[in-house]
Amino acid sequence: MARPWWRFWGGDPPPVDPAAWQALVRRAPLIAGLEPARSERLRRLTARFLDGKAITPVQGLELDGADRLALAAHACLPLLEAGTAALRGWSQVIVHPGAFRVEHGRHGTPWEFDALEVVHEGSEDREGESWERGPLVLSWADLAAEIAEPEPGYQLVVHEMAHKLDGVDGVMDGTPLLPRAWQREWARDFGAAFEALNALLDADPEAETPIDPYAAEAPEEFFAVCSEYHFTAPDLLREAFPAVAAHLERFYGPSPMARR
């Protein structure tokens, strides 16, 4: 297929149809919660995402145009302030009907290696993955449910896009590419919150945690989980880790749920 003319000349991709966008706004609370100027910015980012990424359903799954639009728009929510750097270097979203099984020996990602860089044997079921130099892999059943009715602390494609943002600087460590002074403040505040969460779980593995305990797995997972809270439950995140919440509001812009 010939390369579209707008890529040669730096122009914009075909815009998202306004009627289709308004139908998405009615369908998706996170999109409906955006102020008009940010909604329009998201519509332009979504058009670029749809133009540049192949959305590939597998295992008999079928996605119509409205489904693809909803997926792309939610993937672009974390890019409203951060920009499009996280869209570079990969070209596909693979969408399974539901949770999928990951065989670590076949395509383990760098943060699944142990200290000796040996892939752990076995497999596990997942709802999403973000490969360092490859696609997003998503469960449509989980994402579709979260699009229709956001659950506090959970937004699958936001989590995986946070990993893409994290890796822009070449290091998966829970700190995206930032100006140096801000990066130091971010690392200090996120590090302190991550250690506090782990200290709570070390003292009592069954303790009730202020956010999903999966955030304690690694600094990059802490960033991704907190990103989910920013978009779906900003008040809970602010109560649990106010410094982290402040950084994410600066990085992502105001949460679409903050107005509700």
Beta strands, then each sheet from edge to edge (+ up, - down):
strand 1: 54-57
strand 2: 92-96
strand 3: 100-103
strand 4: 123-126
strand 5: 128-130
strand 6: 136-139
sheet 1: 1+ 2+ 6+ 5-
sheet 2: 3+ 4-
end
